[in-house]
């Protein structure tokens, strides 16, 4: 309890630094008395009822599919897993008929585009539109567009977009408005090109100089600055109807390892993380009107789970800590980091990792190292009772809620 109180107090202090976003209320019409304006509560009740009805009408396969987000290459039956994962291999840039059939067989809920899938503005608009038209339920279409070195579109010379030096450079200005404008600029062009979700902001606090995977992708080494800047960037993205994803819980900034190649470790205590790594997540820009997501990293944290299970697959970290303790009053969408990363593939089979991610409490299974194996494993786990169908329904309902807000459901 002491840790939770210290988290909340620290969060309140940081929240005082955050930007406050005020929406202008529409003027009442002359016939307002005859046509009452629905309240946010009634709108929410209608939305929740429609989602519940939709979930009831979905097949188990459709529901399981909603939990998966994959590279578009994973839908091409001609591509091997090695080709799918290879950043330098030729990427899929249009929807083929075999891909449409694959999407019918494995009705995934989201797509993550990479640089090799993006050629120029006309192509990516067409590609994202074709993907949406091929899916029965609107897709969340995501990209890593952090600003700085990780920017799949802005770093493509065919786009002629605003480029940012780094999140660290923006953080160094000390002006949250600069981070908000960065989010708004990025969100504006992502929306224009058919994206609905950005794997940004980076909410890691850069406290370990030996850390090469985060570096200047983080806004600062100071937790309060990261919290303020990350939230400001998220607000800018939300203003353009792009779903922001705060990453990488429980904090990748103090690790020395790169989880792309192996399991990363943080040896911080709970008390240290409560005062540092968790602040940006505790103060995330979340409301009924502005929903946020959190990406959980492949980070072992012995102080949180002494089994050395990666956070992304740990029920103690995802459900007991993140959902039930730190964000108990928030309905965030929880996304795994890519399950094709070395931290997972060296230790788990694709199906095993996918099942554990669901059991941990994650909503979105990001890029498993073998879609068919992972999908079939989750299906089997539900059918044999390893995963209760109610657990699947919980995540599907949350995903559809976010799609109502960001994907035109």
C-alpha positions as CSV (number, residue, x, y, z in Angstrom):
1,X,0.0,0.0,0.0
2,X,2.9,2.4,0.8
3,X,4.3,2.0,-2.7
4,X,0.9,2.6,-4.3
5,X,0.4,5.8,-2.2
6,X,3.9,7.0,-3.2
7,X,3.1,6.3,-6.9
8,X,-0.1,8.3,-6.6
9,X,1.5,11.2,-4.8
10,X,4.3,11.4,-7.4
11,X,1.8,11.2,-10.2
12,X,-0.3,14.0,-8.7
13,X,2.9,16.2,-8.6
14,X,3.7,15.4,-12.2
15,X,0.1,15.9,-13.3
16,X,0.3,19.5,-12.1
17,X,2.9,20.1,-14.8
18,X,0.9,18.6,-17.6
19,X,-1.0,20.5,-20.3
20,X,-4.7,20.7,-19.8
21,X,-6.7,20.2,-22.9
22,X,-10.1,22.0,-23.0
23,X,-12.6,21.2,-25.7
24,X,-15.0,24.0,-26.7
25,X,-18.6,22.9,-26.1
26,X,-21.0,23.4,-29.0
27,X,-23.7,26.1,-28.8
28,X,-27.2,24.8,-28.0
29,X,-29.5,24.8,-31.0
30,X,-32.8,26.6,-31.0
31,X,-34.7,23.4,-30.8
32,X,-32.7,22.0,-27.9
33,X,-35.8,21.6,-25.8
34,X,-37.4,19.4,-28.4
35,X,-34.3,17.5,-29.1
36,X,-32.3,16.8,-25.9
37,X,-28.5,16.5,-26.4
38,X,-27.3,13.0,-25.3
39,X,-25.0,13.1,-22.3
40,X,-21.6,11.5,-22.4
41,X,-23.0,8.9,-20.0
42,X,-25.8,7.9,-22.4
43,X,-23.5,7.9,-25.4
44,X,-21.2,5.6,-23.5
45,X,-24.1,3.3,-22.5
46,X,-25.2,3.0,-26.2
47,X,-21.6,2.3,-27.3
48,X,-21.1,-0.3,-24.6
49,X,-24.4,-2.0,-25.5
50,X,-23.5,-2.1,-29.2
51,X,-20.1,-3.6,-28.4
52,X,-21.6,-6.3,-26.2
53,X,-24.1,-7.2,-28.9
54,X,-21.3,-7.4,-31.5
55,X,-19.1,-9.6,-29.3
56,X,-22.1,-12.0,-28.7
57,X,-22.6,-12.3,-32.5
58,X,-18.9,-13.0,-33.3
59,X,-17.5,-16.5,-33.8
60,X,-14.7,-17.7,-31.5
61,X,-12.3,-17.5,-34.4
62,X,-13.3,-13.9,-35.1
63,X,-12.8,-13.0,-31.5
64,X,-9.4,-14.6,-31.2
65,X,-8.4,-12.8,-34.4
66,X,-9.1,-9.4,-32.9
67,X,-6.3,-10.0,-30.4
68,X,-3.6,-10.3,-33.2
69,X,-1.7,-7.5,-34.9
70,X,0.7,-8.6,-37.6
71,X,3.0,-7.3,-40.3
72,X,1.2,-7.4,-43.6
73,X,3.8,-9.8,-44.8
74,X,2.4,-12.4,-42.4
75,X,-0.7,-12.5,-44.5
76,X,1.2,-13.4,-47.7
77,X,1.3,-17.3,-47.8
78,X,4.4,-17.1,-50.1
79,X,6.6,-15.4,-47.5
80,X,8.6,-17.5,-45.1
81,X,8.9,-16.4,-41.4
82,X,12.5,-15.4,-42.1
83,X,11.4,-13.1,-45.0
84,X,8.7,-11.6,-42.8
85,X,11.1,-10.7,-40.0
86,X,14.0,-9.5,-42.3
87,X,13.9,-5.7,-42.5
88,X,16.0,-5.9,-45.7
89,X,13.9,-8.4,-47.5
90,X,11.3,-7.3,-50.1
91,X,8.1,-6.3,-48.3
92,X,4.5,-6.6,-49.2
93,X,3.2,-3.3,-50.6
94,X,-0.3,-4.2,-51.9
95,X,-3.1,-6.7,-51.0
96,X,-3.1,-9.8,-53.2
97,X,-5.9,-12.3,-53.6
98,X,-4.0,-14.9,-51.5
99,X,-3.7,-12.3,-48.7
100,X,-7.4,-11.7,-48.8
101,X,-8.0,-15.4,-48.4
102,X,-5.5,-15.5,-45.6
103,X,-7.2,-12.6,-43.8
104,X,-10.5,-14.6,-44.0
105,X,-8.8,-17.6,-42.5
106,X,-6.9,-15.6,-39.9
107,X,-9.1,-12.5,-39.3
108,X,-6.5,-10.5,-37.4
109,X,-7.5,-7.2,-35.7
110,X,-4.6,-5.1,-36.7
111,X,-1.7,-4.5,-39.0
112,X,1.7,-2.9,-38.3
113,X,3.5,-1.4,-41.3
114,X,7.2,-1.2,-41.5
115,X,9.6,0.7,-43.8
116,X,9.8,-2.1,-46.3
117,X,6.0,-1.9,-46.7
118,X,6.0,1.8,-47.4
119,X,7.1,3.2,-50.8
120,X,5.4,6.6,-51.3
121,X,2.3,8.5,-50.2
122,X,0.0,7.1,-53.0
123,X,1.1,3.5,-52.4
124,X,0.6,3.5,-48.6
125,X,-2.8,5.2,-48.8
126,X,-3.9,2.6,-51.4
127,X,-2.4,-0.2,-49.3
128,X,-4.0,0.8,-46.1
129,X,-7.4,1.3,-47.8
130,X,-7.1,-2.2,-49.4
131,X,-6.4,-3.7,-46.0
132,X,-9.4,-2.1,-44.5
133,X,-11.6,-3.1,-47.4
134,X,-10.4,-6.7,-47.0
135,X,-11.3,-6.9,-43.3
136,X,-14.8,-7.6,-42.0
137,X,-14.1,-5.5,-38.9
138,X,-12.1,-2.2,-39.1
139,X,-8.4,-2.7,-38.5
140,X,-6.1,-0.9,-36.2
141,X,-3.3,0.1,-38.6
142,X,-0.1,1.0,-36.7
143,X,3.4,2.2,-37.4
144,X,6.5,3.1,-35.3
145,X,6.6,6.9,-35.9
146,X,8.3,8.3,-32.8
147,X,10.1,11.2,-34.4
148,X,13.9,11.0,-34.7
149,X,15.7,7.8,-35.8
150,X,12.5,5.7,-35.5
151,X,10.1,7.2,-38.1
152,X,9.1,4.9,-40.9
153,X,7.4,7.6,-42.9
154,X,9.3,10.8,-42.1
155,X,12.7,9.1,-42.8
156,X,11.5,8.0,-46.2
157,X,12.6,10.7,-48.7
158,X,9.5,10.0,-50.9
159,X,7.3,11.7,-48.3
160,X,8.9,15.1,-47.7
161,X,7.6,15.2,-44.1
162,X,8.8,17.2,-41.1
163,X,11.7,15.4,-39.4
164,X,12.6,15.7,-35.8
165,X,16.1,15.3,-34.5
166,X,15.0,13.1,-31.5
167,X,12.7,13.0,-28.6
168,X,15.6,13.9,-26.4
169,X,16.1,17.1,-28.4
170,X,12.4,18.0,-27.9
171,X,12.6,17.2,-24.2
172,X,15.7,19.4,-23.9
173,X,13.7,22.4,-24.9
174,X,11.7,22.2,-21.7
175,X,8.5,23.2,-23.5
176,X,5.7,20.6,-23.5
177,X,4.1,22.6,-26.3
178,X,6.9,21.4,-28.6
179,X,6.1,17.8,-27.8
180,X,2.4,18.4,-28.3
181,X,3.1,20.0,-31.7
182,X,5.3,17.1,-32.7
183,X,2.5,14.7,-31.8
184,X,0.0,16.8,-33.7
185,X,2.2,17.0,-36.8
186,X,2.9,13.3,-36.8
187,X,-0.7,12.5,-36.1
188,X,-1.8,14.7,-38.9
189,X,0.1,12.9,-41.6
190,X,-0.5,9.4,-40.1
191,X,-4.3,10.1,-40.4
192,X,-3.8,11.4,-43.9
193,X,-2.1,8.1,-44.9
194,X,-4.7,5.8,-43.4
195,X,-3.1,5.0,-40.0
196,X,-5.0,4.8,-36.8
197,X,-2.3,4.0,-34.2
198,X,1.2,5.1,-33.4
199,X,3.7,3.1,-31.3
200,X,4.7,6.4,-29.6
201,X,5.4,8.2,-27.3
202,X,8.5,6.5,-25.8
203,X,7.7,6.8,-22.1
204,X,11.0,5.3,-20.9
205,X,13.3,7.3,-18.6
206,X,16.8,7.1,-19.9
207,X,18.9,6.4,-16.7
208,X,21.5,3.9,-17.9
209,X,24.1,5.2,-20.3
210,X,24.9,1.6,-21.3
211,X,21.4,1.4,-22.8
212,X,21.8,1.6,-26.6
213,X,18.3,0.5,-27.6
214,X,16.6,3.6,-26.0
215,X,19.1,6.4,-25.9
216,X,17.8,9.6,-27.4
217,X,14.5,8.0,-28.2
218,X,13.6,8.9,-24.6
219,X,12.6,12.5,-23.8
220,X,15.0,12.8,-20.8
221,X,16.8,11.1,-18.0
222,X,14.4,13.0,-15.6
223,X,11.1,11.1,-14.9
224,X,9.0,14.3,-14.5
225,X,10.2,15.6,-17.8
226,X,9.4,12.4,-19.6
227,X,6.0,12.2,-18.1
228,X,5.2,15.8,-19.1
229,X,6.6,15.5,-22.6
230,X,5.2,12.0,-23.3
231,X,1.7,13.1,-22.3
232,X,2.0,16.3,-24.4
233,X,3.0,14.2,-27.5
234,X,0.1,11.8,-26.8
235,X,-2.3,14.7,-26.6
236,X,-1.1,16.0,-30.0
237,X,-1.7,12.5,-31.5
238,X,-5.1,12.3,-30.0
239,X,-6.1,15.7,-31.4
240,X,-5.6,14.0,-34.9
241,X,-7.6,10.9,-33.9
242,X,-4.5,8.7,-33.7
243,X,-4.2,6.2,-30.8
244,X,-1.0,6.8,-28.8
245,X,0.9,3.9,-27.3
246,X,3.0,4.6,-24.2
247,X,6.1,2.3,-24.3
248,X,7.8,0.2,-22.8
249,X,6.3,-0.7,-19.3
250,X,7.7,-1.4,-16.7
251,X,10.5,0.7,-18.1
252,X,13.3,0.0,-20.6
253,X,15.4,3.0,-19.8
254,X,17.5,1.4,-17.1
255,X,18.2,-1.9,-18.9
256,X,21.6,-2.7,-20.5
257,X,20.3,-5.4,-22.9
258,X,18.5,-5.0,-26.2
259,X,15.3,-7.0,-26.1
260,X,15.4,-7.4,-29.9
261,X,18.2,-9.9,-29.4
262,X,17.6,-11.3,-25.9
263,X,15.8,-10.8,-22.6
264,X,16.4,-7.5,-21.0
265,X,16.7,-7.0,-17.2
266,X,15.9,-4.2,-14.8
267,X,17.3,-4.6,-11.3
268,X,15.5,-1.6,-9.9
269,X,13.5,-2.0,-6.8
270,X,9.7,-1.4,-6.7
271,X,10.3,1.8,-4.8
272,X,12.8,3.0,-7.4
273,X,10.5,2.2,-10.3
274,X,7.5,3.9,-8.5
275,X,9.5,7.1,-8.2
276,X,11.0,7.0,-11.7
277,X,10.0,4.5,-14.5
278,X,6.3,4.4,-13.7
279,X,5.6,8.1,-13.6
280,X,5.0,8.6,-17.3
281,X,2.5,5.7,-17.2
282,X,0.8,6.8,-14.1
283,X,0.1,10.2,-15.6
284,X,-0.8,9.1,-19.1
285,X,-3.2,11.2,-21.1
286,X,-6.3,9.0,-20.6
287,X,-10.0,9.9,-20.4
288,X,-13.3,8.7,-21.9
289,X,-12.7,10.9,-24.8
290,X,-8.9,10.3,-25.2
291,X,-8.1,6.7,-24.8
292,X,-4.5,5.4,-24.6
293,X,-2.6,2.2,-25.0
294,X,0.4,0.8,-23.1
295,X,3.0,-1.5,-24.7
296,X,4.6,-3.9,-22.2
297,X,8.2,-4.8,-23.0
298,X,10.2,-8.0,-22.9
299,X,11.9,-7.0,-19.7
300,X,12.5,-9.3,-16.7
301,X,12.1,-7.4,-13.4
302,X,13.1,-9.7,-10.5
303,X,11.6,-7.2,-8.0
304,X,8.2,-7.5,-9.6
305,X,8.3,-11.2,-10.7
306,X,11.1,-13.4,-9.4
307,X,10.5,-16.0,-12.0
308,X,12.4,-14.0,-14.6
309,X,9.3,-14.1,-16.9
310,X,9.3,-11.2,-19.4
311,X,6.9,-8.5,-18.3
312,X,4.9,-9.0,-21.5
313,X,4.1,-12.5,-20.4
314,X,3.8,-12.0,-16.7
315,X,0.4,-12.0,-15.0
316,X,2.0,-10.4,-11.9
317,X,3.2,-7.4,-13.9
318,X,0.4,-7.0,-16.5
319,X,-2.7,-7.7,-14.5
320,X,-1.8,-7.5,-10.8
321,X,0.6,-4.5,-11.1
322,X,-0.4,-2.5,-14.2
323,X,-4.1,-3.1,-14.4
324,X,-5.2,-3.7,-10.8
325,X,-2.8,-1.5,-8.9
326,X,-1.2,1.3,-10.9
327,X,-4.0,2.0,-13.4
328,X,-7.0,0.5,-11.6
329,X,-9.2,3.5,-12.6
330,X,-8.1,3.4,-16.3
331,X,-9.3,1.2,-19.1
332,X,-6.1,1.0,-21.1
333,X,-5.4,-1.2,-24.1
334,X,-2.4,-3.3,-23.3
335,X,-0.1,-4.4,-26.2
336,X,2.8,-6.8,-26.1
337,X,6.1,-5.7,-27.7
338,X,6.8,-7.7,-30.8
339,X,6.7,-11.4,-30.0
340,X,9.2,-12.0,-32.9
341,X,11.9,-10.3,-30.9
342,X,14.8,-12.4,-29.6
343,X,13.8,-12.0,-26.0
344,X,10.8,-14.1,-26.8
345,X,11.9,-16.4,-29.7
346,X,14.9,-17.6,-27.7
347,X,12.8,-18.8,-24.8
348,X,9.3,-19.6,-26.2
349,X,7.5,-21.3,-29.1
350,X,5.1,-18.9,-31.0
351,X,2.0,-20.6,-29.6
352,X,3.4,-20.8,-26.1
353,X,4.2,-17.0,-26.1
354,X,0.8,-16.0,-27.5
355,X,-1.1,-18.1,-24.9
356,X,1.0,-16.7,-22.0
357,X,0.5,-13.1,-23.3
358,X,-3.3,-13.6,-23.1
359,X,-3.1,-15.3,-19.7
360,X,-0.9,-12.4,-18.5
361,X,-3.7,-9.9,-19.4
362,X,-2.5,-8.4,-22.6
363,X,-5.1,-7.4,-25.2
364,X,-3.1,-7.3,-28.4
365,X,-0.6,-10.0,-29.4
366,X,1.9,-8.1,-31.5
367,X,3.6,-9.8,-34.4
368,X,4.0,-13.4,-33.2
369,X,6.8,-15.4,-34.8
370,X,4.4,-17.5,-36.8
371,X,0.8,-16.3,-37.1
372,X,-0.8,-19.7,-37.8
373,X,1.0,-21.4,-34.9
374,X,0.2,-18.6,-32.4
375,X,-3.4,-18.2,-33.6
376,X,-4.1,-22.0,-33.5
377,X,-2.6,-22.2,-30.0
378,X,-4.9,-19.5,-28.6
379,X,-7.9,-21.2,-30.3
380,X,-7.0,-24.5,-28.7
381,X,-6.4,-22.9,-25.3
382,X,-9.9,-21.5,-25.3
383,X,-11.5,-24.7,-26.6
384,X,-9.8,-26.8,-23.9
385,X,-10.5,-24.4,-21.1
386,X,-6.9,-23.2,-20.5
387,X,-8.1,-19.7,-21.3
388,X,-11.7,-18.9,-20.4
389,X,-13.7,-17.5,-23.3
390,X,-14.7,-14.7,-21.0
391,X,-11.1,-13.7,-20.9
392,X,-11.1,-13.4,-24.7
393,X,-14.4,-11.5,-24.6
394,X,-12.9,-9.0,-22.2
395,X,-10.0,-8.1,-24.5
396,X,-12.2,-8.1,-27.6
397,X,-14.7,-5.7,-26.0
398,X,-11.8,-3.4,-25.1
399,X,-10.3,-3.6,-28.6
400,X,-13.7,-2.8,-30.2
401,X,-14.1,0.2,-27.8
402,X,-10.8,1.6,-29.0
403,X,-11.8,0.9,-32.6
404,X,-15.0,2.9,-32.1
405,X,-12.9,5.9,-31.1
406,X,-10.0,5.5,-33.6
407,X,-10.9,3.1,-36.4
408,X,-14.4,4.1,-37.5
409,X,-16.1,1.0,-36.1
